[in-house]
Amino acid sequence: MTARISFLFILFVTTLSIPTQAQDTLRIDFQTFLSKALNNSGQVDYAKQDVELAENTVDQAKAQRILPSVEFNSQHGLVPGVKSDVPGLPEDEYYLDPNLRNDWEDWAIFTRFQLTAAQPVFTWGAINKAVDAAKLGAEAAQYSFEAKKEDLEIRLFEL
């Protein structure tokens, strides 16, 4: 009986001394951990969007150099015709008749297009200054992004 207990005790101690690793444990180095954490971080994505918005502002400021204001309007509709009770009034003067009525039997299509463009003759350097300011804003957003990214890297290192 003592031989059996001794054998079980030695078997138990031997089993406990074997290093075991859990099946779901993943071992990675710090650089891999850092790159995965930064790629999956919402904070980094949020800060990156600020940089993209600042770069978009630069593009908009540069686009104002060529033609700052371009506007296109179009209006379409199905409208009833009009009848005037004034005899001899030409159609192009119907707006003068205060008793003008809609003619629900006669329908027409109304269409109007309008293109408006404005280019100032003198800007006194304002557009160039706006482009420079937008570029500086984009640089500031990039530096802010880098600072937030570095801060996150430090917190991940501490983790």
Secondary structure, DSSP 8 states (H G I E B T S, - for coil): -HHHHHHHHHHHHHHHHS----TT-----HHHHHHHHHHT-HHHHHHHHHHHHHHHHHHHHHHTTT-SEEEEEEEEEEEEEEE--STT--GGGGGG-TT-EEEEEEEEEEEEEEEEEE--S--TTHHHHHHHHHHHHHHHHHHHHHHHHHHHHHHHHH-
